[in-house]
Amino acid sequence: MASNTIKQLQWRYATKSFDPSKKLSEEKIDLLKESFNLTATSYGLQPLKMVVISNDATKKDLVSMTMDQKQVAEASHVLVLCIESTITKEFIEGYFDRVEQIRNTPRSILHPFESFLVASFSEKSHNNIKTWMEKQAYLAMGNLLTVCALEGIDACPIEGFEPKKYDEFLDLANKGIQSVLVLAVGYRAEDDFFSALKKVRRGTQEVIIDME
């Protein structure tokens, strides 16, 4: 299993050219949705949402807002990773409502940690909370990239886009979220030169420090 995992990670690359005629199945998209939902987040709060775009016209319109990167038009789907506009007391309480319901944990046991989180976030600035949420989005991106590799789905992670234009075009403010990252997914074009290139990495002997 481990060798197959490494093989798939070596196969993965930031896709430069997608085959627009090849679409991900509904099963694959559902798998990516659930993988996003299962991503680890700090405190388990999940201050994230993901917008899934499949409409060809919409994807084409996004190109000009994505530094003219054609991948968003060619890809089967475009995933927009977003953060909540703000974290409220009610949002945190909602998490503990789910813990109580799903795990059947008495609220009296949860209350100390719940009170701590509510107090902690009330003392943080908006910018500090936003930075914290953005870090959670990067965790989700990493998770999705690994899942894509294991499932044979090509992907291109994108930071080079204009979030404010995305937010306006996709009406994200009315959904209470803001865009942070973009992930184009689909299947690579056969003539994508970059797909055949070997990975260039520093090597485990340089990036790993074993300590006893």
DRENDO-1510 file (C-alpha; in Angstrom, 1 decimal, always signed):
<recs>
REC; n; res; u; v; w
REC; 1; MET; +0.0; +0.0; +0.0 .
REC; 2; ALA; +2.8; +2.4; +0.9 .
REC; 3; SER; +4.6; +1.9; -2.4 .
REC; 4; ASN; +1.4; +2.5; -4.3 .
REC; 5; THR; +0.8; +5.7; -2.4 .
REC; 6; ILE; +4.3; +7.0; -3.3 .
REC; 7; LYS; +3.7; +6.0; -6.9 .
REC; 8; GLN; +0.5; +8.0; -7.0 .
REC; 9; LEU; +2.2; +11.0; -5.4 .
REC; 10; GLN; +5.0; +10.8; -8.0 .
REC; 11; TRP; +2.3; +10.7; -10.7 .
REC; 12; ARG; +0.6; +13.8; -9.4 .
REC; 13; TYR; +1.6; +17.2; -10.7 .
REC; 14; ALA; +0.1; +20.6; -10.9 .
REC; 15; THR; -1.8; +20.0; -14.2 .
REC; 16; LYS; -1.0; +22.7; -16.8 .
REC; 17; SER; -3.5; +21.5; -19.4 .
REC; 18; PHE; -6.8; +19.6; -18.9 .
REC; 19; ASP; -8.7; +17.6; -21.5 .
REC; 20; PRO; -12.1; +19.5; -21.5 .
REC; 21; SER; -13.9; +16.5; -23.0 .
REC; 22; LYS; -13.1; +14.3; -20.0 .
REC; 23; LYS; -15.4; +14.9; -17.0 .
REC; 24; LEU; -15.2; +13.6; -13.5 .
REC; 25; SER; -18.1; +11.2; -12.6 .
REC; 26; GLU; -20.6; +12.2; -10.0 .
REC; 27; GLU; -19.1; +9.5; -7.8 .
REC; 28; LYS; -15.7; +11.1; -8.0 .
REC; 29; ILE; -17.1; +14.6; -7.2 .
REC; 30; ASP; -19.0; +13.1; -4.2 .
REC; 31; LEU; -15.8; +11.6; -3.0 .
REC; 32; LEU; -14.0; +15.0; -3.2 .
REC; 33; LYS; -16.9; +16.6; -1.4 .
REC; 34; GLU; -16.8; +14.1; +1.5 .
REC; 35; SER; -12.9; +14.3; +1.6 .
REC; 36; PHE; -13.2; +18.0; +2.0 .
REC; 37; ASN; -15.8; +17.5; +4.8 .
REC; 38; LEU; -13.5; +15.1; +6.6 .
REC; 39; THR; -10.4; +17.4; +6.5 .
REC; 40; ALA; -8.8; +18.0; +9.8 .
REC; 41; THR; -9.3; +21.5; +11.2 .
REC; 42; SER; -8.2; +23.3; +14.3 .
REC; 43; TYR; -10.6; +22.5; +17.2 .
REC; 44; GLY; -12.7; +20.6; +14.7 .
REC; 45; LEU; -14.7; +23.8; +14.0 .
REC; 46; GLN; -14.6; +23.6; +10.2 .
REC; 47; PRO; -14.7; +27.3; +9.4 .
REC; 48; LEU; -14.7; +26.3; +5.7 .
REC; 49; LYS; -17.1; +25.8; +2.7 .
REC; 50; MET; -16.3; +24.6; -0.8 .
REC; 51; VAL; -18.1; +25.9; -3.9 .
REC; 52; VAL; -18.2; +23.3; -6.7 .
REC; 53; ILE; -18.5; +24.7; -10.3 .
REC; 54; SER; -19.1; +22.6; -13.3 .
REC; 55; ASN; -20.9; +25.0; -15.7 .
REC; 56; ASP; -18.6; +25.6; -18.7 .
REC; 57; ALA; -19.7; +29.2; -19.2 .
REC; 58; THR; -19.1; +30.0; -15.5 .
REC; 59; LYS; -15.6; +28.4; -15.7 .
REC; 60; LYS; -14.8; +30.4; -18.8 .
REC; 61; ASP; -15.8; +33.6; -17.1 .
REC; 62; LEU; -13.4; +32.9; -14.2 .
REC; 63; VAL; -10.3; +32.8; -16.4 .
REC; 64; SER; -9.9; +36.6; -16.5 .
REC; 65; MET; -10.2; +36.6; -12.7 .
REC; 66; THR; -7.5; +33.9; -12.4 .
REC; 67; MET; -4.5; +35.6; -14.1 .
REC; 68; ASP; -5.7; +34.2; -17.4 .
REC; 69; GLN; -4.9; +30.6; -16.3 .
REC; 70; LYS; -6.8; +28.4; -18.8 .
REC; 71; GLN; -7.0; +25.5; -16.4 .
REC; 72; VAL; -10.2; +26.8; -14.8 .
REC; 73; ALA; -11.9; +26.7; -18.2 .
REC; 74; GLU; -10.6; +23.4; -19.3 .
REC; 75; ALA; -11.0; +21.5; -16.0 .
REC; 76; SER; -14.0; +19.2; -15.4 .
REC; 77; HIS; -14.8; +21.1; -12.2 .
REC; 78; VAL; -13.4; +24.1; -10.3 .
REC; 79; LEU; -13.4; +23.9; -6.5 .
REC; 80; VAL; -13.3; +27.2; -4.6 .
REC; 81; LEU; -12.2; +26.8; -1.1 .
REC; 82; CYS; -13.8; +29.5; +1.2 .
REC; 83; ILE; -13.7; +30.7; +4.7 .
REC; 84; GLU; -16.6; +32.0; +6.9 .
REC; 85; SER; -16.9; +35.7; +6.9 .
REC; 86; THR; -16.8; +35.7; +10.6 .
REC; 87; ILE; -16.8; +33.2; +13.6 .
REC; 88; THR; -19.6; +34.0; +16.0 .
REC; 89; LYS; -20.5; +32.6; +19.4 .
REC; 90; GLU; -23.4; +30.8; +17.6 .
REC; 91; PHE; -21.1; +29.2; +15.1 .
REC; 92; ILE; -19.0; +27.7; +18.0 .
REC; 93; GLU; -22.1; +26.6; +19.9 .
REC; 94; GLY; -23.3; +24.9; +16.7 .
REC; 95; TYR; -20.2; +22.7; +16.7 .
REC; 96; PHE; -20.9; +21.6; +20.3 .
REC; 97; ASP; -24.5; +21.0; +19.4 .
REC; 98; ARG; -23.2; +18.4; +16.8 .
REC; 99; VAL; -20.9; +16.8; +19.3 .
REC; 100; GLU; -23.7; +16.5; +21.8 .
REC; 101; GLN; -26.0; +15.0; +19.2 .
REC; 102; ILE; -23.6; +12.7; +17.3 .
REC; 103; ARG; -21.6; +11.4; +20.2 .
REC; 104; ASN; -24.4; +11.7; +22.8 .
REC; 105; THR; -22.0; +13.6; +25.1 .
REC; 106; PRO; -23.7; +15.4; +27.9 .
REC; 107; ARG; -23.4; +19.2; +27.5 .
REC; 108; SER; -22.1; +19.5; +31.1 .
REC; 109; ILE; -19.0; +17.6; +30.0 .
REC; 110; LEU; -18.6; +19.8; +26.9 .
REC; 111; HIS; -19.3; +23.1; +28.6 .
REC; 112; PRO; -15.7; +23.9; +29.9 .
REC; 113; PHE; -14.2; +23.6; +26.5 .
REC; 114; GLU; -17.1; +25.3; +24.8 .
REC; 115; SER; -16.8; +28.3; +27.2 .
REC; 116; PHE; -13.1; +28.4; +26.6 .
REC; 117; LEU; -13.5; +28.6; +22.8 .
REC; 118; VAL; -16.2; +31.2; +22.9 .
REC; 119; ALA; -14.1; +33.4; +25.3 .
REC; 120; SER; -10.9; +32.8; +23.2 .
REC; 121; PHE; -12.4; +33.8; +19.9 .
REC; 122; SER; -14.2; +36.8; +21.4 .
REC; 123; GLU; -10.7; +38.2; +22.4 .
REC; 124; LYS; -9.2; +37.7; +18.9 .
REC; 125; SER; -9.1; +40.4; +16.2 .
REC; 126; HIS; -11.0; +39.9; +13.0 .
REC; 127; ASN; -7.6; +39.7; +11.1 .
REC; 128; ASN; -6.3; +37.1; +13.5 .
REC; 129; ILE; -9.4; +34.9; +13.1 .
REC; 130; LYS; -9.2; +35.4; +9.3 .
REC; 131; THR; -5.6; +34.3; +9.2 .
REC; 132; TRP; -6.5; +31.2; +11.3 .
REC; 133; MET; -9.3; +30.3; +9.0 .
REC; 134; GLU; -7.1; +30.7; +5.9 .
REC; 135; LYS; -4.6; +28.2; +7.4 .
REC; 136; GLN; -7.5; +25.7; +7.7 .
REC; 137; ALA; -8.2; +26.2; +4.0 .
REC; 138; TYR; -4.6; +25.2; +3.2 .
REC; 139; LEU; -5.1; +22.0; +5.3 .
REC; 140; ALA; -8.1; +21.2; +3.1 .
REC; 141; MET; -6.2; +21.9; -0.1 .
REC; 142; GLY; -3.4; +19.5; +0.9 .
REC; 143; ASN; -5.9; +16.9; +1.8 .
REC; 144; LEU; -7.7; +17.2; -1.5 .
REC; 145; LEU; -4.5; +17.1; -3.5 .
REC; 146; THR; -3.6; +13.8; -1.8 .
REC; 147; VAL; -7.0; +12.3; -2.3 .
REC; 148; CYS; -6.9; +13.4; -6.0 .
REC; 149; ALA; -3.5; +11.6; -6.4 .
REC; 150; LEU; -4.8; +8.4; -4.8 .
REC; 151; GLU; -7.9; +8.5; -7.0 .
REC; 152; GLY; -6.2; +9.2; -10.2 .
REC; 153; ILE; -7.7; +12.7; -10.5 .
REC; 154; ASP; -5.6; +15.4; -12.0 .
REC; 155; ALA; -5.5; +18.7; -10.1 .
REC; 156; CYS; -4.0; +22.2; -10.2 .
REC; 157; PRO; -3.9; +24.2; -7.0 .
REC; 158; ILE; -4.3; +27.9; -7.6 .
REC; 159; GLU; -3.4; +30.9; -5.4 .
REC; 160; GLY; -3.1; +33.3; -8.4 .
REC; 161; PHE; -6.6; +34.6; -8.6 .
REC; 162; GLU; -8.5; +37.7; -7.5 .
REC; 163; PRO; -10.6; +36.8; -4.5 .
REC; 164; LYS; -12.7; +39.9; -4.4 .
REC; 165; LYS; -13.7; +39.4; -8.0 .
REC; 166; TYR; -14.5; +35.8; -7.3 .
REC; 167; ASP; -16.6; +36.8; -4.3 .
REC; 168; GLU; -18.6; +39.3; -6.3 .
REC; 169; PHE; -19.0; +37.1; -9.4 .
REC; 170; LEU; -20.1; +34.1; -7.3 .
REC; 171; ASP; -22.2; +36.2; -4.9 .
REC; 172; LEU; -20.2; +34.7; -2.0 .
REC; 173; ALA; -20.9; +37.6; +0.5 .
REC; 174; ASN; -24.6; +36.7; +0.5 .
REC; 175; LYS; -23.5; +33.1; +1.4 .
REC; 176; GLY; -21.5; +34.4; +4.3 .
REC; 177; ILE; -18.1; +33.2; +2.9 .
REC; 178; GLN; -15.0; +34.5; +1.2 .
REC; 179; SER; -12.8; +32.7; -1.4 .
REC; 180; VAL; -9.2; +31.8; -0.4 .
REC; 181; LEU; -8.0; +29.1; -2.8 .
REC; 182; VAL; -9.0; +27.5; -6.1 .
REC; 183; LEU; -8.5; +23.9; -7.2 .
REC; 184; ALA; -9.1; +22.9; -10.8 .
REC; 185; VAL; -9.8; +19.1; -11.1 .
REC; 186; GLY; -10.3; +16.8; -14.0 .
REC; 187; TYR; -8.1; +14.7; -16.3 .
REC; 188; ARG; -4.8; +15.8; -18.0 .
REC; 189; ALA; -4.6; +16.5; -21.7 .
REC; 190; GLU; -2.5; +13.9; -23.6 .
REC; 191; ASP; -0.3; +16.6; -25.0 .
REC; 192; ASP; +0.5; +18.2; -21.7 .
REC; 193; PHE; +4.3; +18.3; -21.9 .
REC; 194; PHE; +4.7; +18.8; -18.1 .
REC; 195; SER; +2.9; +15.5; -17.2 .
REC; 196; ALA; +5.9; +13.5; -18.4 .
REC; 197; LEU; +8.6; +15.4; -16.5 .
REC; 198; LYS; +10.3; +14.0; -13.5 .
REC; 199; LYS; +9.6; +15.6; -10.1 .
REC; 200; VAL; +12.3; +18.0; -8.8 .
REC; 201; ARG; +12.6; +17.7; -5.1 .
REC; 202; ARG; +15.4; +18.3; -2.6 .
REC; 203; GLY; +15.3; +14.7; -1.3 .
REC; 204; THR; +14.4; +13.2; +2.0 .
REC; 205; GLN; +18.0; +13.3; +3.1 .
REC; 206; GLU; +17.8; +17.1; +2.9 .
REC; 207; VAL; +14.3; +17.8; +4.2 .
REC; 208; ILE; +14.0; +15.2; +6.9 .
REC; 209; ILE; +15.7; +15.5; +10.3 .
REC; 210; ASP; +15.6; +12.3; +12.4 .
REC; 211; MET; +16.0; +13.0; +16.1 .
REC; 212; GLU; +16.3; +10.4; +18.9 .
</recs>
